[in-house]
Amino acid sequence: MVADASCRAMAYRLDFAMHRRTVAEQASQVCLRRKRRATSRQVREQIAADE
């Protein structure tokens, strides 16, 4: 009974940690995508300015 409860608590904690990590990864991917889009726009403007 005690072992079962602790196992469930551990599984819950692991699940929570995994969920938090995936959320953080999604956030960082979105952030990277925004940065990439901003950079490509700057590069395009720079190329246009050079021409």
MOGIPE-V121908 format. One record per backbone hydrogen bond with DSSP energy under -1.0 kcal/mol. NH is the residue of the N-H (numbers start at 1). CO is the residue of the C=O. Records with the same first field share a line. If there is no record, write none. Layout:
NH = CO, CO
This chain:
5 = 1
6 = 2
7 = 3
8 = 4
9 = 5
10 = 6
11 = 7
12 = 8
13 = 9
14 = 10
15 = 11
16 = 12
17 = 13
18 = 14
19 = 15
20 = 16
21 = 17
22 = 18
23 = 19
24 = 20
25 = 21
26 = 22
27 = 23
28 = 24
29 = 25
30 = 26
31 = 27
32 = 28
33 = 29
34 = 30
35 = 31
36 = 32
37 = 33
38 = 34
39 = 35
40 = 36
41 = 37
42 = 38
43 = 39
44 = 40
45 = 41
46 = 42
47 = 43
48 = 44
49 = 45
50 = 46
51 = 47
